[in-house]
């Protein structure tokens, strides 16, 4: 699924995350054989990503999403030992997923709420502005470039 070897990926894009999503449960299941709740969390996380990405939602899909969020919140504590501060409270993406359902109810979709929108903005607003500068005192040049 990956266009380059996994070990050569320097920075993940939305497309690479989607490709990884297609295979990660099959790859990680044998490694988590003695840790069924870790695997349940990863399955819930995968289901959340897939269901949240629907272009249109019904009450049924929102119930599925709510069930998946319960699975995530039941098992997320299992990963705290791997965090340097033993906390998930400072991870905006984790916090934001618990607001998806109310957001979807308001606008009927989660379209354009994924990382691909911010990736495109980053490319256009930051990378292109930097490349247009002379690389010396580049921030003011980038800001001027952005206002053009």
C-alpha distance (Angstrom), angle and dihedral (degrees) to the residues before:
residue distance angle dihedral
X1 . . .
X2 3.79 . .
X3 3.80 120.1 .
X4 3.81 90.4 -148.4
X5 3.75 131.1 28.7
X6 3.79 112.1 -78.5
X7 3.79 92.8 -120.0
X8 3.81 91.3 54.0
X9 3.82 95.7 58.2
X10 3.79 106.8 113.5
X11 3.79 97.4 178.1
X12 3.79 126.5 10.8
X13 3.80 120.8 -125.3
X14 3.80 127.7 -160.2
X15 3.81 90.5 -101.3
X16 3.80 91.6 52.3
X17 3.79 90.7 49.1
X18 3.81 89.6 52.0
X19 3.80 90.8 49.6
X20 3.81 90.2 49.3
X21 3.79 90.5 48.6
X22 3.81 90.0 60.2
X23 3.80 92.3 61.2
X24 3.78 111.0 21.0
X25 3.81 99.2 93.0
X26 3.80 91.2 52.0
X27 3.80 90.9 47.2
X28 3.81 96.5 44.9
X29 3.82 99.4 39.4
X30 3.83 94.7 81.0
X31 3.80 91.1 46.3
X32 3.81 91.4 51.8
X33 3.80 95.5 45.4
X34 3.81 92.8 124.9
X35 3.80 92.9 41.6
X36 3.82 108.2 63.5
X37 3.81 94.5 164.5
X38 3.80 91.7 55.1
X39 3.79 88.0 53.8
X40 3.83 90.5 47.8
X41 3.80 88.7 54.2
X42 3.81 92.0 50.9
X43 3.80 90.7 48.2
X44 3.82 90.5 50.0
X45 3.78 90.2 47.7
X46 3.82 90.9 50.0
X47 3.80 91.6 47.4
X48 3.81 90.2 49.5
X49 3.79 92.4 53.3
X50 3.80 92.3 47.5
X51 3.82 96.8 44.8
X52 3.80 95.0 41.4
X53 3.80 88.1 54.3
X54 3.81 93.7 62.2
X55 3.80 111.2 120.5
X56 3.79 92.2 -137.6
X57 3.79 131.1 25.8
X58 3.78 134.9 -154.5
X59 3.79 130.1 -168.6
X60 3.82 86.8 -94.9
X61 3.80 94.9 54.8
X62 3.81 90.1 45.5
X63 3.84 88.9 53.5
X64 3.82 88.7 51.0
X65 3.79 88.6 50.2
X66 3.81 91.3 49.6
X67 3.83 90.9 50.8
X68 3.79 90.2 50.4
X69 3.81 91.4 49.6
X70 3.81 89.0 53.5
X71 3.81 88.3 53.2
X72 3.79 90.4 51.2
X73 3.80 94.7 48.0
X74 3.84 91.8 45.6
X75 3.80 92.6 56.5
X76 3.80 108.8 25.1
X77 3.81 90.9 94.0
X78 3.81 87.9 70.3
X79 3.80 89.4 74.7
X80 3.82 96.7 50.6
X81 3.83 93.7 93.8
X82 3.81 87.8 62.9
X83 3.82 93.1 56.6
X84 3.80 116.8 88.0
X85 3.82 91.7 -134.3
X86 3.83 96.7 35.2
X87 3.81 89.9 -124.0
X88 3.79 138.1 106.6
X89 3.80 94.3 -168.9
X90 3.83 94.0 100.6
X91 3.81 97.0 53.4
X92 3.84 106.9 100.8
X93 3.81 94.9 -166.3
X94 3.81 91.5 55.3
X95 3.80 91.2 47.9
X96 3.81 93.2 46.8
X97 3.80 96.2 54.8
X98 3.79 90.1 67.3
X99 3.83 89.1 61.3
X100 3.82 96.3 50.6
X101 3.78 96.4 95.3
X102 3.81 94.6 53.4
X103 3.81 89.5 45.5
X104 3.80 92.0 49.5
X105 3.81 90.4 49.1
X106 3.79 89.5 53.9
X107 3.81 98.0 47.2
X108 3.86 100.1 18.1
X109 3.80 92.5 -127.6
X110 3.79 144.0 53.8
X111 3.80 92.3 -143.1
X112 3.79 114.7 142.6
X113 3.79 92.5 14.1
X114 3.78 95.7 104.1
X115 3.78 132.0 90.0
X116 3.80 94.8 -91.6
X117 3.80 91.8 75.5
X118 3.80 92.6 52.5
X119 3.82 90.7 43.6
X120 3.80 90.8 56.3
X121 3.80 91.0 46.5
X122 3.79 90.7 48.8
X123 3.78 91.4 51.5
X124 3.77 94.7 47.8
X125 3.79 99.9 38.1
X126 3.76 102.8 34.7
X127 3.78 112.8 20.0
X128 3.78 96.9 40.0
X129 3.80 91.1 45.8
X130 3.78 91.5 51.2
X131 3.80 92.4 47.9
X132 3.82 89.7 50.6
X133 3.81 90.8 54.7
X134 3.79 126.7 82.5
X135 3.86 88.0 -119.8
X136 3.82 91.6 -116.9
X137 3.80 114.3 106.6
X138 3.79 84.7 -11.5
X139 3.84 101.4 170.6
X140 3.84 96.4 73.3
X141 3.82 88.7 44.2
X142 3.80 90.6 51.6
X143 3.79 91.2 49.9
X144 3.80 91.4 50.2
X145 3.79 89.7 47.0
X146 3.81 90.2 51.5
X147 3.83 93.4 53.5
X148 3.79 93.1 53.3
